Amino acid sequence: MKRITLEKVIAFLKVDLMFACCWPVSRNATKFQIICNKIFRLISGLHGLLLLIELIYTIIYRNDNIRMFLQSCCAIGILLEIPLQILLFTLQHDRLQTVIFQMEDYYQRAKSEERDVFQKLIDKYIYFYVITLGMITLALFSSLLEPLFHGSNSFPLVIKYPFSVDQQPLYAIVYFHHTLGLYQAYCQVSSFVFLALLLWFTSARFEILINKFRMVTKYSEWQSCIREHQELLRFAQEVSLSVSYLVLASLGISTYSLVFAGITILSRLPLAIKAEFFGVCISTLAKILLCAWPADYLMTVSSDIGDAAYDSLWYKHDIDSQKIMLYTLLRCQRPVIITVPGLLSALTFQHYSSYVSTAFSFLTTFRIILSEDNKK
């Protein structure tokens, strides 16, 4: 099997995440390509918004039973990410365009030992992301193919319309409409692999700089490492700003989806329906983990720069150079973190475990409430 390189990962994500509208257009794109990209983003967002309106109509006016209500409420949380994340990716388009350009340019100019650092991270973590994407893809196809095995004309999403949709070609149009919506939701979940790529790439650059600090022997090389550290901090800040609000929005929507999916699992519904919502819970938790893992690693490796700089030959230089090194050591005490002031303290494993613990606390509370109602 050929090795999975960074170029192959980027090429795959550009195609797989086309409907997520997360990948910015190239700096060399023509005016026509830019206009087409904006129109595609607009149509994709409006399509997701239309599905949300249909679900809200179903909840308000066609609420026949509790099963339909729970499925529709949970689907709202899943489909809400389509227009919301497209909007956030559009607002961050220029910043993401700069970050992607710097990432591709740096990798093209990287030396063999620097590329080995990237390849080491890819070989270590690629299978986790491949398995996760495979599970999400399997859940997508099971949702799309399940209605085809039913005798009646059903759709992937539980939506009731004020008109009959049982006749062709309207049934085919509505089925395609639902299929496209679920595929868009799949792409929005998979877009967190794109965000994780940015975080892992930034972490790899910190690892490369750590190796440079420890191997430096000349004063000019030491100064070059200091300048590269300042540039890398600016790059990491741009990546953090690109990722933070997307993660925050996903945390809020994921909490909403977990609540309704958990209520469904704890209720007295058929096992097949519970299994479907159990898959929603797993994909929701895995989606946050896709970014929490590299964000936690980035926080650790960005602070390790201070140790590597201290191990260099800084003591052989003059006082002015030693002062610059002191500033570098002080800056490394503030690691690079994915944060939103006042809303998201830091995206780390600790925050992820706290998030999972809070979600299970909600489910435990609902379980107690439901058990008391059943006793009455």
C-alpha positions in Angstrom: 0.0 0.0 0.0 1.3 3.4 -0.9 1.9 5.8 2.0 -0.8 8.4 2.7 1.0 11.7 2.3 -0.2 15.2 3.1 -0.8 15.9 -0.6 -3.2 13.0 -0.8 -5.0 14.0 2.4 -5.6 17.5 1.0 -6.7 16.2 -2.4 -9.2 13.8 -0.8 -10.6 16.5 1.5 -11.1 18.9 -1.3 -13.3 16.5 -3.1 -15.0 14.8 -0.1 -15.9 18.1 1.6 -17.1 20.0 -1.4 -20.7 20.3 -0.1 -19.4 21.4 3.3 -18.3 24.6 1.7 -15.3 24.7 4.1 -12.4 24.7 1.7 -11.7 28.2 0.4 -11.0 29.0 -3.3 -7.4 29.4 -4.4 -5.7 32.7 -4.4 -5.2 32.2 -8.2 -9.0 31.7 -8.8 -10.6 33.6 -11.5 -13.5 36.0 -11.0 -15.9 33.5 -12.5 -14.7 30.8 -10.1 -15.1 33.1 -7.1 -18.7 33.9 -8.2 -19.5 30.3 -8.8 -18.2 29.4 -5.3 -20.3 32.1 -3.7 -23.4 31.0 -5.6 -22.8 27.3 -4.6 -22.4 28.3 -0.9 -25.7 30.3 -1.1 -27.6 27.5 -2.7 -26.2 24.9 -0.2 -27.1 27.1 2.8 -30.6 27.8 1.5 -31.2 24.1 0.9 -30.3 23.3 4.5 -32.5 26.1 5.7 -35.4 24.8 3.7 -35.1 21.4 5.4 -35.2 23.1 8.8 -38.4 25.0 7.9 -40.0 21.7 6.8 -39.0 20.0 10.1 -40.4 22.9 12.1 -43.6 22.7 10.2 -43.8 18.9 11.0 -43.3 19.5 14.7 -45.9 22.3 14.9 -48.6 21.2 12.7 -48.2 17.4 12.0 -47.1 16.1 15.4 -48.9 12.7 15.3 -46.9 10.8 17.9 -44.0 11.0 20.3 -41.7 9.1 18.0 -42.1 11.6 15.2 -41.6 14.5 17.6 -38.3 13.1 19.0 -37.0 12.2 15.6 -37.9 15.6 14.2 -36.3 17.5 17.1 -33.1 15.5 16.9 -33.0 16.0 13.1 -33.3 19.8 13.6 -30.1 19.7 15.6 -28.3 17.7 12.9 -29.5 19.8 10.0 -29.0 23.1 11.8 -25.3 22.7 11.3 -25.7 23.0 7.5 -26.6 26.7 7.2 -24.8 27.6 10.4 -21.4 26.1 9.5 -21.7 27.3 5.9 -22.2 30.8 7.3 -19.2 30.5 9.7 -17.0 29.0 7.0 -17.9 31.9 4.7 -17.1 34.5 7.3 -13.7 32.9 7.9 -13.1 32.4 4.1 -10.3 35.0 3.8 -8.5 33.8 6.9 -8.8 30.2 5.9 -7.6 31.1 2.4 -4.4 32.6 3.9 -3.9 29.7 6.2 -4.3 27.1 3.4 -1.9 29.0 1.2 0.7 29.2 3.9 0.2 25.5 4.7 0.7 24.3 1.1 3.5 26.7 0.5 5.4 25.6 3.6 5.0 21.9 2.7 6.2 22.4 -0.8 9.4 24.1 0.5 9.9 21.7 3.4 13.1 19.6 3.5 13.1 15.8 3.7 13.6 15.7 7.5 10.7 18.2 7.9 8.4 16.1 5.7 9.3 13.1 7.9 7.7 14.9 10.9 4.5 15.4 8.9 4.5 11.8 7.7 5.1 10.6 11.2 1.9 12.3 12.5 -0.1 11.1 9.5 1.0 7.5 9.9 0.2 7.7 13.6 -3.3 9.2 13.5 -4.6 8.6 10.0 -6.4 5.3 10.8 -8.4 6.9 13.6 -9.8 9.5 11.2 -10.3 6.9 8.4 -12.3 4.7 10.8 -14.3 7.6 12.1 -15.2 8.8 8.5 -16.1 5.2 7.6 -18.5 4.9 10.6 -20.1 8.2 9.7 -20.4 7.1 6.0 -22.0 3.8 7.1 -24.5 5.7 9.2 -25.3 7.9 6.2 -25.9 5.0 3.8 -28.0 3.2 6.4 -30.2 6.3 6.8 -30.6 6.6 3.0 -31.3 2.9 2.3 -33.6 2.1 5.2 -36.7 3.7 3.6 -36.2 1.6 0.4 -36.8 -1.6 2.4 -40.2 -0.5 3.8 -43.3 -1.3 1.9 -44.8 2.2 2.1 -43.4 5.3 0.5 -41.2 6.7 3.3 -38.3 9.1 3.3 -34.9 9.3 5.1 -36.2 12.2 7.2 -39.5 12.2 9.2 -41.1 15.2 7.5 -44.9 15.6 6.8 -46.0 17.9 3.9 -49.3 19.7 3.5 -49.7 17.9 0.2 -49.4 14.4 -1.1 -45.9 13.2 -2.1 -46.7 9.5 -2.8 -46.9 9.9 -6.6 -44.1 10.1 -9.1 -42.1 12.2 -9.9 -42.8 14.2 -6.7 -41.8 11.2 -4.6 -38.4 11.0 -6.4 -37.8 14.7 -6.0 -38.6 14.7 -2.3 -36.4 11.6 -1.8 -33.5 13.3 -3.5 -34.2 16.5 -1.5 -33.8 14.5 1.7 -30.8 12.6 0.5 -29.0 15.7 -0.4 -29.8 17.2 3.0 -28.4 14.2 4.8 -25.3 14.2 2.6 -24.8 17.9 3.5 -25.1 17.0 7.2 -22.5 14.2 6.6 -20.2 16.7 5.0 -20.5 19.2 7.9 -19.6 16.5 10.4 -16.7 15.4 8.2 -15.5 19.0 7.9 -14.1 18.6 11.4 -11.4 16.4 9.8 -10.4 19.6 7.8 -10.2 21.6 11.1 -8.2 18.8 12.7 -5.8 18.9 9.7 -5.1 22.5 10.3 -4.4 21.8 14.0 -2.2 18.8 13.3 -0.2 20.7 10.7 0.4 23.5 13.2 1.5 21.0 15.8 3.9 19.4 13.2 5.5 22.8 12.6 6.1 23.3 16.3 7.7 19.9 16.4 10.0 20.9 13.5 10.9 24.0 15.3 11.7 22.1 18.5 14.1 19.9 16.5 15.8 23.0 15.0 16.3 24.6 18.5 18.0 21.5 19.8 20.3 21.2 16.8 21.3 24.9 16.5 25.0 25.6 16.8 25.5 29.0 15.2 24.2 32.4 16.3 22.6 33.0 12.9 20.7 29.7 13.1 19.6 30.6 16.6 18.2 34.0 15.4 16.5 32.2 12.5 14.7 29.9 15.0 13.6 32.9 17.0 12.1 34.6 13.9 10.4 31.4 12.9 8.9 31.0 16.3 7.3 34.5 16.0 5.9 33.7 12.5 4.6 30.3 13.8 2.8 32.0 16.7 1.1 34.3 14.2 0.1 31.4 12.0 -1.2 29.4 15.1 -3.3 32.5 16.1 -4.9 32.6 12.6 -5.7 28.8 12.9 -7.1 29.3 16.3 -9.4 32.1 15.1 -10.5 30.0 12.2 -11.4 27.0 14.3 -12.7 28.3 17.6 -16.1 29.6 16.7 -16.9 26.6 14.5 -16.1 24.3 17.5 -18.2 26.5 19.8 -21.2 26.4 17.5 -20.8 22.6 17.1 -20.6 22.1 20.9 -24.0 23.9 21.4 -25.7 22.0 18.6 -24.2 18.7 19.7 -25.5 19.2 23.3 -29.0 19.8 21.9 -28.8 16.7 19.7 -27.5 14.5 22.6 -30.4 15.5 24.8 -33.1 14.5 22.4 -31.2 11.4 21.2 -30.7 10.4 24.8 -34.4 10.9 25.7 -35.2 8.6 22.7 -32.8 5.9 23.9 -34.3 6.0 27.4 -37.9 6.0 26.3 -40.1 3.0 25.5 -39.6 3.0 21.7 -38.6 0.0 19.5 -35.0 -1.2 19.7 -34.4 -0.4 16.0 -35.2 3.3 16.6 -33.0 3.4 19.7 -30.1 2.0 17.7 -30.5 4.8 15.2 -30.3 7.4 17.8 -27.5 5.7 19.5 -25.5 6.2 16.3 -26.4 9.9 16.5 -24.9 10.1 20.0 -21.7 8.3 18.9 -21.2 10.4 15.8 -21.8 13.6 17.9 -19.3 12.7 20.5 -16.7 11.6 17.9 -17.1 14.8 16.0 -15.9 16.9 19.0 -13.1 14.4 19.6 -11.8 14.9 16.1 -10.7 18.5 17.1 -10.2 18.0 20.8 -7.4 15.6 20.3 -5.2 17.8 18.0 -6.1 20.9 20.0 -4.8 19.3 23.2 -1.7 18.1 21.4 -1.1 21.6 20.0 -1.3 23.1 23.5 1.3 20.7 24.8 3.8 20.9 21.9 3.6 24.7 21.7 4.7 25.0 25.3 7.6 22.5 24.7 9.3 25.1 22.6 10.5 26.7 25.8 12.3 23.6 26.9 13.9 23.2 23.5 15.0 26.8 23.4 16.5 26.5 26.9 18.5 23.5 25.8 20.1 25.5 23.0 23.4 27.4 23.3 21.8 30.7 24.4 24.3 31.2 27.2 27.2 31.6 24.7 25.7 34.8 23.2 25.7 38.4 24.3 23.3 40.0 26.8 20.9 41.4 24.2 20.5 37.9 22.7 19.9 36.4 26.1 17.1 39.0 26.7 15.4 37.9 23.5 15.7 34.3 24.6 14.0 35.3 27.9 11.1 36.8 26.1 10.8 33.6 24.1 10.7 31.5 27.3 8.1 33.8 28.8 5.9 33.5 25.7 6.1 29.7 25.7 4.5 29.7 29.2 1.3 30.8 27.4 0.6 27.8 25.0 -1.5 28.0 21.9 -5.1 27.1 22.8 -8.4 27.0 21.0 -10.6 29.3 23.0 -13.4 31.8 22.8 -13.3 34.4 25.6 -16.2 34.0 28.0 -17.6 31.0 26.2 -15.0 28.3 25.6 -12.1 28.3 28.0 -9.9 25.8 26.2 -10.5 22.9 23.8 -8.6 20.1 25.5 -9.1 16.5 26.6 -10.1 17.8 30.0 -12.8 20.0 28.5 -14.0 17.1 26.3 -14.2 14.7 29.2 -16.1 17.4 31.1 -18.5 17.8 28.1 -19.1 14.1 28.0 -19.6 13.9 31.8 -22.2 16.8 31.6 -24.0 15.0 28.7 -24.3 11.8 30.7 -25.5 13.8 33.8 -28.3 15.2 31.7 -29.2 11.7 30.5 -29.1 10.4 34.1 -31.5 13.1 35.2 -33.9 12.3 32.3 -33.7 8.7 33.2 -34.8 9.4 36.8 -37.6 11.6 35.6 -38.9 9.0 33.2 -38.6 6.2 35.8 -40.7 8.2 38.2 -43.3 8.9 35.6 -43.5 5.2 34.8 -44.1 4.4 38.5 -47.0 6.8 38.6 
